[in-house]
Amino acid sequence: MFRSAFLGGALALAWPLCAVAQQPSTIRGVVHDPDHRPIPAAEVTLRPSQPSRPARETKTQPNGTFSFPHIPPGMYTVTASKPGFQPRSRQVQALAGGETPVVHLLLAIQSARQKVTVTEHAASLSTQTSTTQTMVSAKQIARAPGAGQANSLAMVTDFVPGATVVHDMLHVRGGHQESWFLDGIPDLNTNIAANVGPLVNPDNISELQVQTGGYSAEYDSQAYGFFNAITPSGFDQNNTAQLIATYGSYNQTNDQLSFGGHGSRFAYYASLDGNFSHLGLYTPSPSVLHDNATGVGGLISAIYNASPQNQFRFVASLHGNTYQIPNTPGQQAAGIADADVERDNLVGFTWTHTAPNGVTLVTTPFYHFNRVDYVGGAGDTPYVLNDNRRSNYYGDLTSLTVPLGNDTLTTGFYLWGQHDVTYFNLRANPGSRREAELFIPTANSEAGFLEDSYHPLSWLHLNGGVHVTRYSGLVSETATDPRAGASLRLPWVGWTAHGYYSAYYQPPPLDTISGPLLNFAVQQGFSFVPLHGERDQQWDVGLTIPYRGWYINFDHFRTAATNFLDHNEIGNSEIFLPLTDAAARISGNEVSLHSPRLFNRAELNVSYSNQIAQGQGPITGGLLAYAPVGYFYLDHDQRNTLNTVLTTTLPAQAWASLVYSYGSGFLNGDGPAHLPPHSVVNFSLGKSFGESFDASLDVTNITNAQFLLDNSNTFGGTHWEYPRQVYVQLRYRFHY
């Protein structure tokens, strides 16, 4: 009797649990493109982990959604596909008695643009364009030693041929003016060599798109590099937070807290970050003296798919950085204590409208605030400088793309205005003489463009266009810049030959001096005339060769510039003003190599550049100083640059990365001799502990190689390579 009662009670308690365990579940999801616009009529397949269970199929609705109701609990693989897109699969666990989180499947476009994709898998290329792109993933940034540091640009220099950092500035293909975008929103800045702080924290990048030439007619301005930082959208996160904590040499910290989540049509991502180090800018001697760097920042990104035809995206990025200007031992003993204070805020909004016939309208209004304060210390001699600049940019980039069979036409406009407030205060020390000046210049630019991309044959791609600019500031100029390119895929070997010709106009900085400051410059042997915009012509030919999963790309480029933008100092006042050389000529050969997955564990990426960068005098604008009438080497000229990245997957969810960097030496003073060759080796080792926790150890400059990197005329005058740094980073992910 007791046993019967016990069994009856146990069955009564177990029955609800069994009912819940057997209660069917529902898997819902959304299929969207890289811009997070829904893809209708995509094929979606649901395959259970048990082979005995049948697969189920469905198609997405006009808003990109799909649903599999009444399925048993367990593990499933969801696969989405549609012609014109690359298929995508994802494992999902169907929970008992309820719904799983909404599954988002992003389908990459089978693009007509040739891309070298740097990911954890073998590089993938689409071989139909006139130039190449380098795509660097978030995982590559996180695992490359030193690339995740807040003030690092290793995510660029490790993977992009011809990219170097010298006198605290990024240089690409022999120039130091690049165009940066944040989720396609222009981060416009016409000031040259004014900022040393980063535009985006590497931990806020899900993918970095890099192109070094052959831009479509839609884009103009800074011609040497095009960088588009794609931030996390939130669609790939389910109410997920991540905490990053770092500590290492020179008391450095790089910390971040981020949040991301989504519904079926709305997604968001937000982050707060901070960093500190006693080793900030490159030092003017082997000693690290007065070199603190402090930074704080935040990012907000929100996407709303209002309908299958309309998407809205809002992005706001705010950053503040303070750098001590590093000292030599003599300057430190003299009490020199200069600082550079920077603020950078970008707010942008994007509306994307896609008509049923494929016509796409994208409009992107934006506002960008950039502030740079050079604050001289009380011990500076013979002058104490306060140089305060505030730049306000506002504008809109709008494009209309019309597909016409094998033809695709793109047209639109790019409008922007600039309002600067610049204050110079120069005080003699010792003495009471003071020179001060307030400038409030403005500028505006109106540009229109037309681009035609034509695919007459599957193995041939032609593109051409024109970009017309009218600029009005301290000078008024008009530029008409043609673009033309072609790529030819050789079907019998799979090779792709590509080439292009492009012309660009780079608007000048809003810099001028007058009154007492101009008189001071004249007394120092200088004068100042308004700057004109730089005009560039670029030629490039290349060849991409795939072989058994390996990809190797060769490029030869030439750039001819008129009014080449550069900078110089008024005496030893630490006032740096822009100037234009009469001309410049830059040419180079680039090689990039990407391996398949070797031994199912390792990947190899190699980037090499051989180039020459020369300017030609006389100086035609800005701060007029002496320059040779003939050609001379630019201060960032380096003949050979090599970067090799080897990443391996180890047992027990561990990984290791090794980076070897070689440079043949930058220009020594005024040249023509160059500094000796140099090499640096970096290493990282990490391990994942389940899905929630990662730990890594990074060592940069393992051998602690000490060498003079350059002796250019910028912050600190000369710059030595960073000493060895060791730091530990922890990443913890959790749901909220």
Phi and psi in degrees as a GROMACS rama.xvg file:
@    title "Ramachandran Plot"
@    xaxis  label "Phi"
@    yaxis  label "Psi"
@TYPE xy
-61.9332  -42.758  PHE-2
-63.2736  -40.2445  ARG-3
-63.7276  -42.9039  SER-4
-64.031  -40.9276  ALA-5
-63.054  -45.7186  PHE-6
-64.5612  -38.0816  LEU-7
-64.0886  -42.52  GLY-8
-64.8121  -40.8813  GLY-9
-62.474  -41.9696  ALA-10
-65.0402  -37.4948  LEU-11
-63.4449  -38.0727  ALA-12
-73.9814  -35.7578  LEU-13
-77.8553  -26.5633  ALA-14
-59.2968  -44.7513  TRP-15
-62.2205  -37.2684  PRO-16
-65.4552  -41.0213  LEU-17
-65.2863  -37.4188  CYS-18
-63.4719  -42.2768  ALA-19
-64.9043  -42.0082  VAL-20
-61.458  -33.972  ALA-21
-91.742  -6.39014  GLN-22
-64.1498  128.507  GLN-23
-66.0517  159.288  PRO-24
-117.201  177.022  SER-25
-135.401  132.232  THR-26
-109.922  122.016  ILE-27
-119.286  156.708  ARG-28
-166.543  177.766  GLY-29
-135.544  136.134  VAL-30
-107.489  127.73  VAL-31
-142.769  166.159  HIS-32
-89.8838  179.605  ASP-33
-59.1568  -23.0205  PRO-34
-91.279  9.8505  ASP-35
64.4049  30.2573  HIS-36
-92.0346  137.491  ARG-37
-63.9473  146.196  PRO-38
-110.209  110.947  ILE-39
-80.1241  158.835  PRO-40
58.8422  28.6599  ALA-41
-83.0801  142.902  ALA-42
-78.157  128.433  GLU-43
-124.548  127.429  VAL-44
-118.209  135.187  THR-45
-113.13  115.738  LEU-46
-116.507  122.507  ARG-47
-73.2851  157.211  PRO-48
-69.0611  -26.7829  SER-49
-83.7107  119.697  GLN-50
-60.2249  -22.396  PRO-51
-72.0362  -20.8441  SER-52
-86.1522  140.691  ARG-53
-75.2815  154.064  PRO-54
-81.9535  156.799  ALA-55
-124.311  150.116  ARG-56
-131.437  152.301  GLU-57
-158.028  176.818  THR-58
-123.849  149.713  LYS-59
-72.8097  150.991  THR-60
-77.2959  174.271  GLN-61
-55.9928  -26.3365  PRO-62
-92.1752  11.6942  ASN-63
83.1726  1.6798  GLY-64
-87.4348  156.867  THR-65
-145.441  164.575  PHE-66
-152.602  138.099  SER-67
-121.497  93.4342  PHE-68
-85.305  163.993  PRO-69
58.3843  53.3686  HIS-70
-116.084  146.049  ILE-71
-66.8027  150.324  PRO-72
-60.2928  150.476  PRO-73
147.276  -173.161  GLY-74
-92.3353  138.149  MET-75
-137.478  157.082  TYR-76
-113.713  121.764  THR-77
-102.595  126.263  VAL-78
-124.344  130.635  THR-79
-118.686  143.065  ALA-80
-152.795  154.499  SER-81
-163.637  141.464  LYS-82
-54.1756  136.028  PRO-83
94.8538  -7.80499  GLY-84
-127.68  157.476  PHE-85
-86.6316  132.527  GLN-86
-59.6733  154.916  PRO-87
-140.731  135.682  ARG-88
-123.243  154.8  SER-89
-153.997  137.6  ARG-90
-84.5308  136.713  GLN-91
-135.864  141.6  VAL-92
-104.152  119.876  GLN-93
-82.4605  121.914  ALA-94
-87.2925  147.805  LEU-95
-69.8518  133.229  ALA-96
71.2309  28.6945  GLY-97
-177.715  -165.922  GLY-98
-106.606  146.585  GLU-99
-79.2016  163.747  THR-100
-58.268  153.227  PRO-101
-62.0428  127.651  VAL-102
-90.8081  127.059  VAL-103
-110.224  125.231  HIS-104
-115.593  113.44  LEU-105
-92.9745  121.087  LEU-106
-99.922  118.876  LEU-107
-73.2302  141.328  ALA-108
-75.2924  136.918  ILE-109
-76.603  83.002  GLN-110
-75.3119  157.222  SER-111
-91.612  18.3994  ALA-112
-112.689  133.178  ARG-113
-76.0997  121.874  GLN-114
-128.427  136.712  LYS-115
-102.888  106.76  VAL-116
-97.4604  119.696  THR-117
-96.7623  102.199  VAL-118
-134.504  -172.969  THR-119
-76.2287  -8.27236  GLU-120
-110.52  179.389  HIS-121
-60.8022  148.738  ALA-122
-63.1851  142.325  ALA-123
-117.924  139.064  SER-124
-126.066  143.598  LEU-125
-112.535  125.223  SER-126
-106.262  50.7035  THR-127
-140.317  69.7235  GLN-128
-161.168  177.329  THR-129
-97.7223  3.62735  SER-130
-154.233  177.296  THR-131
-115.301  155.586  THR-132
-124.32  148.171  GLN-133
-109.281  127.976  THR-134
-115.381  117.83  MET-135
-108.849  125.267  VAL-136
-86.6485  165.165  SER-137
-62.7742  -36.1901  ALA-138
-67.0575  -39.0052  LYS-139
-63.1048  -41.1592  GLN-140
-64.2673  -42.9635  ILE-141
-67.6581  -31.0449  ALA-142
-99.5566  -15.2686  ARG-143
-74.8095  125.903  ALA-144
-60.1154  126.64  PRO-145
84.273  -13.331  GLY-146
-70.8359  -23.9208  ALA-147
-86.7909  -3.21153  GLY-148
-65.3324  142.892  GLN-149
-58.6128  -34.9976  ALA-150
-102.251  15.9798  ASN-151
-93.2192  146.919  SER-152
-118.056  23.2534  LEU-153
-63.3237  -25.8705  ALA-154
-61.9295  -21.424  MET-155
-94.8376  -53.511  VAL-156
-67.6679  -27.0294  THR-157
-70.4062  -27.4514  ASP-158
-121.569  -13.1771  PHE-159
-108.288  119.098  VAL-160
-59.9301  138.551  PRO-161
77.8507  10.2247  GLY-162
-100.821  125.516  ALA-163
-138.934  158.267  THR-164
-113.993  119.07  VAL-165
-141.114  145.345  VAL-166
36.9454  50.2146  HIS-167
63.1035  17.0683  ASP-168
-125.419  142.832  MET-169
-77.7186  131.113  LEU-170
-122.633  135.014  HIS-171
-131.753  127.573  VAL-172
50.7905  41.7189  ARG-173
82.1591  5.70264  GLY-174
-128.705  163.39  GLY-175
-122.816  27.6543  HIS-176
-120.073  113.893  GLN-177
-123.7  156.147  GLU-178
-100.607  125.319  SER-179
-113.477  141.865  TRP-180
-131.754  149.903  PHE-181
-120.857  107.001  LEU-182
54.6093  39.8971  ASP-183
80.954  0.954509  GLY-184
-93.2507  125.004  ILE-185
-63.8518  131.784  PRO-186
-102.851  70.5216  ASP-187
-68.7945  133.716  LEU-188
-156.272  110.707  ASN-189
-88.7793  -8.63875  THR-190
-71.9129  136.148  ASN-191
-101.811  132.672  ILE-192
54.3248  34.891  ALA-193
-98.2546  -32.5846  ALA-194
-111.822  138.4  ASN-195
-113.687  -10.3651  VAL-196
-77.439  156.901  GLY-197
-74.1322  152.946  PRO-198
-86.7985  -23.3551  LEU-199
-152.29  142.283  VAL-200
-72.5932  130.884  ASN-201
-55.663  -28.6084  PRO-202
-72.3841  -9.15461  ASP-203
-99.2263  13.6985  ASN-204
-110.043  122.735  ILE-205
-91.7056  -23.8209  SER-206
-161.518  136.828  GLU-207
-110.899  118.043  LEU-208
-97.4541  125.629  GLN-209
-126.446  133.071  VAL-210
-138.031  137.561  GLN-211
-119.588  30.6491  THR-212
155.782  167.695  GLY-213
68.5437  31.2888  GLY-214
-66.1532  150.393  TYR-215
-67.6579  166.273  SER-216
-64.7844  -14.3472  ALA-217
-64.478  -29.403  GLU-218
-112.536  142.916  TYR-219
-141.818  -151.891  ASP-220
72.7089  -137.942  SER-221
-59.2606  119.722  GLN-222
-97.3584  -9.00614  ALA-223
-85.353  -20.6037  TYR-224
-162.374  144.089  GLY-225
-122.928  118.636  PHE-226
-126.055  123.268  PHE-227
-120.861  110.146  ASN-228
-89.6272  113.176  ALA-229
-89.2374  121.258  ILE-230
-92.3305  160.398  THR-231
-58.5591  138.38  PRO-232
-90.3062  -25.6951  SER-233
97.69  -19.4991  GLY-234
-69.0855  -22.0541  PHE-235
-96.4939  15.0288  ASP-236
-130.595  143.478  GLN-237
-115.944  84.4007  ASN-238
49.1855  52.8477  ASN-239
-107.519  134.711  THR-240
-116.285  150.575  ALA-241
-135.034  132.241  GLN-242
-112.897  124.11  LEU-243
-114.433  126.415  ILE-244
-129.075  132.969  ALA-245
-134.969  141.382  THR-246
-150.246  141.805  TYR-247
-170.643  -156.843  GLY-248
-52.5127  148.513  SER-249
59.9329  28.7263  TYR-250
54.4075  33.1766  ASN-251
-75.1557  142.295  GLN-252
-133.752  140.898  THR-253
-137.796  98.25  ASN-254
-119.629  148.253  ASP-255
-153.664  145.386  GLN-256
-126.171  123.87  LEU-257
-130.355  155.321  SER-258
-136.427  143.811  PHE-259
-154.64  144.768  GLY-260
-166.496  176.678  GLY-261
-161.665  161.728  HIS-262
-113.915  -154.21  GLY-263
-76.0623  -27.1414  SER-264
-126.622  -11.7308  ARG-265
-122.757  139.362  PHE-266
-141.834  152.183  ALA-267
-144.078  155.797  TYR-268
-147.515  137.025  TYR-269
-144.632  147.062  ALA-270
-148.349  153.175  SER-271
-128.062  135.201  LEU-272
-140.779  156.357  ASP-273
-149.649  150.722  GLY-274
-148.328  154.183  ASN-275
-151.87  146.677  PHE-276
-160.831  148.499  SER-277
-81.8455  -1.14287  HIS-278
-124.367  97.6627  LEU-279
-103.614  -87.7972  GLY-280
-80.4159  163.394  LEU-281
-61.7919  138.841  TYR-282
-91.345  151.915  THR-283
-82.2765  1.36547  PRO-284
-152.533  169.032  SER-285
-61.96  -21.1643  PRO-286
-80.6376  141.689  SER-287
-96.9804  103.771  VAL-288
-132.25  130.741  LEU-289
51.4467  62.6993  HIS-290
-138.096  35.347  ASP-291
-69.8937  148.528  ASN-292
-136.308  132.133  ALA-293
-132.549  137.165  THR-294
-147.885  146.903  GLY-295
-136.105  152.026  VAL-296
-165.632  171.38  GLY-297
-156.506  155.872  GLY-298
-142.245  138.423  LEU-299
-130.908  130.322  ILE-300
-134.492  131.922  SER-301
-137.867  134.673  ALA-302
-124.842  134.84  ILE-303
-132.866  117.55  TYR-304
-90.5386  91.8839  ASN-305
-65.1989  -34.0197  ALA-306
-159.991  172.382  SER-307
-60.1431  -19.0076  PRO-308
-100.291  -14.056  GLN-309
-132.15  128.631  ASN-310
-129.145  139.134  GLN-311
-121.849  136.732  PHE-312
-136.508  134.801  ARG-313
-121.511  133.574  PHE-314
-134.78  133.594  VAL-315
-135.05  128.739  ALA-316
-129.726  129.25  SER-317
-130.241  131.034  LEU-318
-139.766  144.234  HIS-319
-138.211  131.972  GLY-320
-136.442  141.192  ASN-321
-127.932  126.196  THR-322
-121.578  129.468  TYR-323
-74.9919  138.587  GLN-324
-81.1604  116.92  ILE-325
-63.8303  150.926  PRO-326
-110.823  156.937  ASN-327
-81.9926  165.831  THR-328
-56.1  -37.5201  PRO-329
-65.2854  -42.3761  GLY-330
-65.652  -37.7458  GLN-331
-64.2373  -42.1213  GLN-332
-65.501  -29.8997  ALA-333
-82.4995  -3.38333  ALA-334
82.2023  22.2079  GLY-335
-67.9215  133.786  ILE-336
-149.136  69.8508  ALA-337
-89.0982  159.832  ASP-338
-145.82  154.981  ALA-339
-123.008  120.004  ASP-340
-114.29  124.664  VAL-341
-128.816  143.975  GLU-342
-134.782  139.678  ARG-343
-145.019  118.807  ASP-344
-128.01  131.222  ASN-345
-129.373  129.393  LEU-346
-128.808  127.247  VAL-347
-144.383  157.419  GLY-348
-137.156  135.685  PHE-349
-126.756  128.716  THR-350
-113.955  122.918  TRP-351
-115.903  121.499  THR-352
-119.548  125.157  HIS-353
-117.575  119.887  THR-354
-80.2764  161.016  ALA-355
-57.5454  -28.562  PRO-356
-85.2818  6.93197  ASN-357
93.4051  -7.11526  GLY-358
-65.8652  129.793  VAL-359
-123.379  128.938  THR-360
-112.772  127.783  LEU-361
-128.169  124.349  VAL-362
-126.905  136.807  THR-363
-135.425  87.7117  THR-364
-75.6328  148.109  PRO-365
-151.309  160.414  PHE-366
-136.856  133.783  TYR-367
-133.147  126.869  HIS-368
-114.831  129.641  PHE-369
-134.107  129.085  ASN-370
-130.148  135.253  ARG-371
-134.47  123.217  VAL-372
-120.848  119.334  ASP-373
-97.4565  116.14  TYR-374
-111.142  111.116  VAL-375
-76.8428  144.354  GLY-376
-82.4521  160.943  GLY-377
-64.0185  -22.0641  ALA-378
-89.3469  3.13405  GLY-379
-66.6202  140.295  ASP-380
-138.863  149.07  THR-381
-84.0008  0.191941  PRO-382
-135.02  150.213  TYR-383
-110.5  121.292  VAL-384
-108.513  137.725  LEU-385
-125.587  113.173  ASN-386
-121.631  107.153  ASP-387
-118.358  119.691  ASN-388
-126.069  132.646  ARG-389
-124.773  122.147  ARG-390
-116.898  131.229  SER-391
-117.088  123.819  ASN-392
-119.358  140.456  TYR-393
-146.521  140.867  TYR-394
-176.144  -169.508  GLY-395
-153.502  135.669  ASP-396
-117.296  117.516  LEU-397
-126.756  133.955  THR-398
-134.564  148.838  SER-399
-126.14  119.725  LEU-400
-110.995  127.864  THR-401
-122.758  111.426  VAL-402
-79.9484  132.057  PRO-403
-132.538  70.6355  LEU-404
67.5154  -119.938  GLY-405
-78.1448  -5.1243  ASN-406
-105.309  144.582  ASP-407
-133.451  118.199  THR-408
-101.971  136.093  LEU-409
-129.823  129.069  THR-410
-139.736  162.959  THR-411
166.49  -163.244  GLY-412
-145.508  157.889  PHE-413
-134.666  109.891  TYR-414
-117.631  135.537  LEU-415
-154.279  156.201  TRP-416
-128.677  157.743  GLY-417
-136.857  135.88  GLN-418
-133.903  115.461  HIS-419
-109.987  149.345  ASP-420
-129.76  113.509  VAL-421
-123.102  131.367  THR-422
-128.05  121.466  TYR-423
-103.777  135.077  PHE-424
-138.391  111.295  ASN-425
-121.157  117.594  LEU-426
-118.66  131.602  ARG-427
-67.4086  141.896  ALA-428
-145.909  110.55  ASN-429
-78.2928  162.982  PRO-430
123.117  176.825  GLY-431
-118.983  1.20334  SER-432
-64.1414  135.285  ARG-433
-136.647  133.719  ARG-434
-118.398  122.883  GLU-435
-136.389  145.425  ALA-436
-153.312  139.853  GLU-437
-117.033  126.329  LEU-438
-120.655  138.567  PHE-439
-132.251  71.0751  ILE-440
-84.4846  157.661  PRO-441
-133.978  160.258  THR-442
-154.323  160.363  ALA-443
-150.392  153.794  ASN-444
-138.837  136.4  SER-445
-125.231  126.614  GLU-446
-136.524  145.956  ALA-447
-128.499  153.586  GLY-448
-145.574  156.764  PHE-449
-144.5  129.263  LEU-450
-133.195  137.286  GLU-451
-123.222  123.489  ASP-452
-113.283  119.086  SER-453
-125.132  130.05  TYR-454
-118.692  81.0909  HIS-455
-67.4286  -28.4651  PRO-456
-138.284  159.53  LEU-457
-63.5692  -24.4774  SER-458
-104.404  6.18433  TRP-459
-131.417  130.979  LEU-460
-130.536  129.262  HIS-461
-121.942  140.264  LEU-462
-142.427  146.551  ASN-463
-159.64  155.905  GLY-464
-175.353  -174.925  GLY-465
-147.293  143.702  VAL-466
-125.245  119  HIS-467
-111.715  127.077  VAL-468
-124.966  136.749  THR-469
-119.823  114.69  ARG-470
-113.973  136.693  TYR-471
-135.506  120.782  SER-472
-152.815  -123.107  GLY-473
-70.1289  -21.4181  LEU-474
-132.286  163.787  VAL-475
-120.759  129.437  SER-476
-144.066  154.645  GLU-477
-126.69  138.071  THR-478
-134.711  134.8  ALA-479
-118.479  111.301  THR-480
-115.478  111.147  ASP-481
-82.5271  155.23  PRO-482
-135.309  139.118  ARG-483
-152.592  139.269  ALA-484
-156.916  164.335  GLY-485
-153.988  151.357  ALA-486
-135.679  143.495  SER-487
-131.077  115.722  LEU-488
-93.542  126.403  ARG-489
-89.2043  102.548  LEU-490
-60.5249  -33.6791  PRO-491
-73.1258  -17.8397  TRP-492
-123.439  -13.6622  VAL-493
80.2487  7.62251  GLY-494
-78.9353  156.902  TRP-495
-130.06  122.988  THR-496
-99.7896  138.135  ALA-497
-143.358  156.167  HIS-498
-165.079  160.078  GLY-499
-157.281  161.181  TYR-500
-128.693  133.618  TYR-501
-142.857  146.366  SER-502
-120.524  144.479  ALA-503
-137.347  151.886  TYR-504
-122.244  125.808  TYR-505
-109.377  114.79  GLN-506
-62.6785  148.177  PRO-507
-78.9425  158.494  PRO-508
-64.5614  151.89  PRO-509
-87.2871  70.4376  LEU-510
-120.636  133.729  ASP-511
-157.692  161.046  THR-512
-137.236  153.748  ILE-513
-157.828  178.079  SER-514
59.2206  -137.741  GLY-515
-59.0009  -37.4896  PRO-516
-67.6664  -37.7842  LEU-517
-64.8933  -40.5309  LEU-518
-61.6988  -39.4498  ASN-519
-63.0744  -43.9676  PHE-520
-60.8334  -40.3831  ALA-521
-63.3482  -40.2908  VAL-522
-64.615  -25.8214  GLN-523
-87.0663  2.54998  GLN-524
92.139  18.411  GLY-525
-120.46  165.941  PHE-526
-141.918  171.949  SER-527
-138.761  130.229  PHE-528
-127.072  154.577  VAL-529
-57.9343  146.004  PRO-530
-84.927  141.209  LEU-531
-103.351  159.856  HIS-532
-70.114  152.386  GLY-533
-81.4639  138.853  GLU-534
-120.246  126.387  ARG-535
-122.495  145.387  ASP-536
-124.969  131.276  GLN-537
-126.206  138.942  GLN-538
-123.972  142.572  TRP-539
-149.676  135.604  ASP-540
-131.147  145.478  VAL-541
-156.11  171.148  GLY-542
-144.885  130.177  LEU-543
-112.611  127.996  THR-544
-123.259  114.896  ILE-545
-92.6369  140.798  PRO-546
-152.11  107.309  TYR-547
50.6158  46.0094  ARG-548
89.7492  -13.1973  GLY-549
-86.4816  147.939  TRP-550
-132.942  128.577  TYR-551
-128.64  133.665  ILE-552
-124.04  130.658  ASN-553
-111.993  137.41  PHE-554
-138.847  138.81  ASP-555
-121.907  127.045  HIS-556
-130.859  156.194  PHE-557
-139.174  136.308  ARG-558
-125.208  127.968  THR-559
-116.397  119.824  ALA-560
-116.602  142.843  ALA-561
-115.549  138.403  THR-562
58.2012  54.9402  ASN-563
-67.4602  123.43  PHE-564
-76.2034  128.99  LEU-565
-145.201  -164.358  ASP-566
-154.679  159.245  HIS-567
-155.196  171.118  ASN-568
-110.386  142.512  GLU-569
-79.0303  104.31  ILE-570
55.633  -130.979  GLY-571
-116.152  37.7638  ASN-572
-81.8685  -12.6207  SER-573
68.8949  14.746  GLU-574
-89.525  113.33  ILE-575
-102.005  122.189  PHE-576
-121.261  147.288  LEU-577
-73.3435  161.45  PRO-578
-149.483  166.714  LEU-579
-125.177  125.166  THR-580
-75.4957  153.021  ASP-581
-56.3968  -38.8578  ALA-582
-159.871  169.722  ALA-583
-150.353  150.3  ALA-584
-134.343  129.398  ARG-585
-132.749  131.541  ILE-586
-142.702  155.495  SER-587
-169.406  165.492  GLY-588
-122.552  132.365  ASN-589
-125.352  143.942  GLU-590
-134.325  132.093  VAL-591
-128.303  137.845  SER-592
-128.99  132.488  LEU-593
-133.396  126.931  HIS-594
-92.7376  161.197  SER-595
-74.5556  -174.563  PRO-596
-76.25  112.954  ARG-597
-87.8883  128.651  LEU-598
54.1168  25.8974  PHE-599
61.3197  20.8827  ASN-600
-138.619  -36.6373  ARG-601
-117.267  153.907  ALA-602
-134.546  145.972  GLU-603
-125.802  130.149  LEU-604
-128.254  126.849  ASN-605
-126.906  133.32  VAL-606
-130.257  131.481  SER-607
-136.496  141.877  TYR-608
-139.127  133.631  SER-609
-120.235  114.165  ASN-610
-146.542  165.107  GLN-611
-135.491  132.292  ILE-612
-125.3  116.584  ALA-613
-129.3  141.924  GLN-614
-107.443  166.088  GLY-615
-134.848  128.975  GLN-616
-83.6852  173.191  GLY-617
-81.7907  174.436  PRO-618
-75.9805  130.293  ILE-619
-105.874  -11.3765  THR-620
-163.085  163.359  GLY-621
79.7452  -137.101  GLY-622
-78.4939  104.369  LEU-623
-76.842  115.961  LEU-624
-136.696  176.881  ALA-625
-73.6177  136.289  TYR-626
-147.206  142.857  ALA-627
-57.1849  144.719  PRO-628
-69.8355  -34.4657  VAL-629
-84.3765  -166.922  GLY-630
-79.1871  145.078  TYR-631
-142.739  156.828  PHE-632
-73.4047  136.094  TYR-633
-74.3856  155.121  LEU-634
-66.0581  -18.4972  ASP-635
-100.594  17.1844  HIS-636
-71.7326  124.644  ASP-637
-139.69  125.872  GLN-638
-69.2287  -46.891  ARG-639
-128.399  132.694  ASN-640
-135.507  129.318  THR-641
-134.056  134.104  LEU-642
-133.988  129.85  ASN-643
-125.564  126.688  THR-644
-120.889  120.133  VAL-645
-116.688  120.485  LEU-646
-119.865  131.213  THR-647
-126.871  145.364  THR-648
-98.1324  127.004  THR-649
-106.604  165.304  LEU-650
-60.9693  163.395  PRO-651
60.9992  41.155  ALA-652
58.5575  35.084  GLN-653
-108.949  164.192  ALA-654
-149.586  162.852  TRP-655
-146.609  144.262  ALA-656
-133.776  141.751  SER-657
-131.018  129.222  LEU-658
-122.549  126.395  VAL-659
-115.482  125.412  TYR-660
-122.528  134.106  SER-661
-130.412  138.492  TYR-662
-134.664  139.384  GLY-663
-79.119  -7.57363  SER-664
113.001  130.764  GLY-665
-80.2291  172.359  PHE-666
-57.7768  137.654  LEU-667
-95.0059  105.318  ASN-668
62.3682  -128.663  GLY-669
-88.8042  2.31314  ASP-670
74.387  -167.427  GLY-671
-79.4992  -4.31277  PRO-672
-68.8794  154.301  ALA-673
-114.475  158.547  HIS-674
-67.8703  162.298  LEU-675
-64.0881  158.613  PRO-676
-62.7075  157.582  PRO-677
-146.051  155.079  HIS-678
-139.24  147.7  SER-679
-138.332  138.145  VAL-680
-120.07  129.688  VAL-681
-120.908  151.447  ASN-682
-144.952  143.776  PHE-683
-139.622  148.232  SER-684
-138.633  129.62  LEU-685
-144.155  167.638  GLY-686
-151.429  140.542  LYS-687
-97.7718  137.508  SER-688
-112.807  86.9481  PHE-689
73.4026  -156.125  GLY-690
-90.5691  -8.99314  GLU-691
-105.471  -19.4087  SER-692
-137.834  131.081  PHE-693
-126.321  145.87  ASP-694
-135.783  140.424  ALA-695
-145.226  153.474  SER-696
-121.705  123.99  LEU-697
-115.911  136.461  ASP-698
-129.33  117.095  VAL-699
-105.421  144.275  THR-700
53.8719  63.0814  ASN-701
-53.5759  -42.0922  ILE-702
-81.1955  -1.69191  THR-703
54.5695  43.4224  ASN-704
-65.6476  127  ALA-705
-110.185  116.023  GLN-706
-152.241  154.799  PHE-707
-75.3153  114.991  LEU-708
-77.3451  -46.3212  LEU-709
-163.642  162.666  ASP-710
-127.99  59.3136  ASN-711
-85.8372  166.966  SER-712
-92.1761  70.7289  ASN-713
-140.79  -159.606  THR-714
-49.1562  124.838  PHE-715
81.6  -11.1366  GLY-716
80.4834  -60.7827  GLY-717
-123.613  161.243  THR-718
-139.965  127.656  HIS-719
-102.49  152.881  TRP-720
-62.1329  146.876  GLU-721
-58.7885  138.931  TYR-722
-70.9617  177.207  PRO-723
-61.5087  139.432  ARG-724
-129.882  139.543  GLN-725
-128.523  129.111  VAL-726
-149.046  155.493  TYR-727
-113.795  137.097  VAL-728
-127.319  136.178  GLN-729
-118.78  135.481  LEU-730
-123.883  124.609  ARG-731
-125.779  125.093  TYR-732
-113.115  139.568  ARG-733
-150.191  164.364  PHE-734
-104.171  151.093  HIS-735
